[in-house]
Amino acid sequence: MNKQEFLAQLGKGLLGLPQEDLVERIAFYSEMIDDRMEEGLSESEAVSEIGPVNSVVAQILADTPPTKLVKKQIEPPRALKAWEIVLIVLGSPIWISLLITFIAIIIAAYIAVWSVIVTLWSIEGSFVACSLGGILSGILFACNGNALTAVAIISIGLVCAGLSIFMLYICKTATKGAFMLTKAPMLWAKKHLIKRGA
Amino acid sequence: MDIQLKRGLLDICVLAAIKNKASYGYKIIKDMKPYIELSESTLYTILKRLETANMLTVHTAEHGGRLRKYYHITPKGLERIDFFKNEWKEIMSIYRFITKEDVADE
């Protein structure tokens, strides 16, 4: 018998246990077999040293307080199948790193989207600053009697003011879009959970 | 050996196996083998019990591309070993009493 067969049969025999106990037991025996193989035993030798699955199951069930077994009966029926748990335990070094990568990519995408929004708003801010500054300094020039410069600067200020109004519209639309983008996966996850629960 | 007596000793033996250095499941069984046999499922139960009693802590570490659980003794676990050593002195005096009776009978 190889390791995977042993663990699958063990999982099947222990389905009466609460799920977290089951996962922990399978991980424990998986580690025990791996450690024996590391010592130079073959896979089937390592498995046979642990003993026949039936007697392992019998001893575990004998060691488990009946309250745990009863509690399991009351729990909702949706539970992972034995082979799913075996896969999760055996594959953990792979899926943990994949999960971390996936989360990192999502975070990176959000940062990218929101930095565009921040950039747009700072452009808008600079337009507003330019228009205010232009008009104010134009008035100052006018007070000094420098009419030509005053007109030029005020007109630049007005152009900036116009651009800032236009830019405000773009900023608002982009921000709304970004919010939608942030919310969409959340909504999807929630819907998925509700479907599962039903 | 009597099952009840063995059960009491196994907890102390597992604590002794991790006393100087954190250890993992298979190594604990291997280290104890010359002295006392224990099965994987018994070890699991003992480790759980000692963890619940705060006599050891569990840390998962990466080893050769997989995860392995390491068991570390706590000050409370060390105290338990010391307590056992003192208890043993009492047991030894009882033992002397028992063997003295034997001699008197002969």
Interface residues (C-beta under 8 A of the other chain):
Chain A: R25 A27 F28 Y29 E31 M32 D34 D35 R36 E38 I50 G51 V56 Q59 I60 D63 S92 P93
Chain B: Y24 G25 Y26 K27 S39 E40 S41 T42 Y44 T45 E62 G64 G65 R66 L67 R68 K69
